[in-house]
Amino acid sequence: WSRTVIVRKSDRRVTLAYSNRTASGVAFLDDLERLEREGANFRLVAILTSPKAGEPWCRETGRIDRAFLERLLPGNEGAVWYAVGPDAFVGAMDALLREVGVPSGSVRTETFAGY
């Protein structure tokens, strides 16, 4: 979905908060960085939760928590927020988005297992 919005030069802004454990586990990073460079309406906020020592990484580290989301909120009023991933992650993100004031009608979720 995000790629379609960006490639078609939609007016809709997309911010992808993309969390992974380690840099070696980040799928599609090159593609996402290219989309960020090419699409003025796309922002990639990649974050590692358990970076390995010596593994190159120049983006954020930590977890998607309340403080992290509060940094993304300004300028995104009225946005639709998507939480996608394993059940536990999606449930936590759904609750956290509501905690920081995102209306329930603005949150979409999708879960998948085996990751």
Long-range contacts (C-beta under 8 A, 24 or more apart in sequence): 2-35, 2-42, 3-35, 5-41, 5-42, 6-35, 6-38, 6-39, 6-41, 6-42, 7-35, 7-39, 9-39, 9-41, 10-41, 11-41, 12-41, 13-41, 13-42, 13-43, 13-76, 13-79, 14-39, 14-41, 14-42, 14-43, 15-42, 15-43, 15-45, 15-72, 15-76, 15-79, 16-42, 16-43, 16-44, 16-45, 17-45, 17-47, 17-64, 17-68, 17-69, 17-72, 18-44, 18-45, 18-46, 18-47, 19-46, 19-47, 19-48, 19-49, 19-63, 19-64, 19-85, 19-89, 20-46, 20-47, 20-48, 20-49, 21-48, 21-49, 21-50, 22-48, 22-50, 22-51, 22-52, 22-55, 23-48, 23-51, 23-52, 23-55, 23-56, 23-57, 24-52, 24-55, 45-72, 64-93, 64-96, 65-96, 66-96, 66-99, 66-100, 69-96, 69-97, 69-100, 70-100, 73-100, 73-101, 73-102, 78-106, 79-106, 80-106, 80-107, 80-108, 81-106, 81-107, 81-108, 82-107, 82-108, 82-109, 82-110, 83-107, 83-108, 83-109, 83-110, 84-109, 84-110, 84-111, 84-112, 85-111, 85-112, 85-115, 86-111, 86-112, 86-113, 86-115, 87-111, 87-113
